[in-house]
């Protein structure tokens, strides 16, 4: 995608592998990876999400990250 839009957009990939599943107990110790992803998303003009389908839905990891 980046090669097709090199003159029109800057595209950055963001992985969610280091984002832990949401837990209310974990709110006291939020990892730096969560803040990094949050900053990337806040700075973006647009977001494209690409994910595998699991049982006709998005993965639990992506759902947790979005919520």
N, C-alpha and C positions, 0 to 999 in steps of 0.2 A: 504494500500500500504506500509505503514511504517513497518508493522510487517513482510511483505514478503521480504523486502530488508534491514532489520536491520543490517546485517553484511556487506552490500555493499554500503550503502548510508545513509546520514543524510537528513531527509526530514522535512521541515518546512512548515507550512501552512501560507499563507498570505491572509488576508481578504481585500476586497476593499470597504467595507461599509463606511469607514471614508474618502474615497477619493472623493472629490467633482467633479462634472462634469466639464470638461474643459471650461473655459471662459477667453477670453483675458483680460477682466476687472479684473479677479482674479489673474493675474500674479504678481501684486504688493504684495499680501498677501498670499503666498503659505503655506498651513498648514504643520505642522511637519509630519503628516501621509504620505504625498507625499514623503518627504525626506527619511522617514523610509523605505517605500516600494522600493524606488529607490536604497537605499543601499543594501537591501536584494536581489534585482534582480541583481545588479552589482556583488555581491559576489557569486552568484550561478554558478555552473558548468552547470546546466541544469534547465529548467523550464517546468512544466506540468501545463496546464491550464484546469480546469474542470468548466464548466458553463452550465446552462440550455439553451435550445434553445428557442428563442422567434421569432415567425414568420419566421422560417428557417434561423435565424441569431443569432449572439451573442447579449447579452443585451447591451443597450445603456451605462450602467455604465462601463462594461468591455471594450467596444469600446473606450470610452472616456479615460479610464485608459491606454490602450495600446497606443493610439495616443499621 
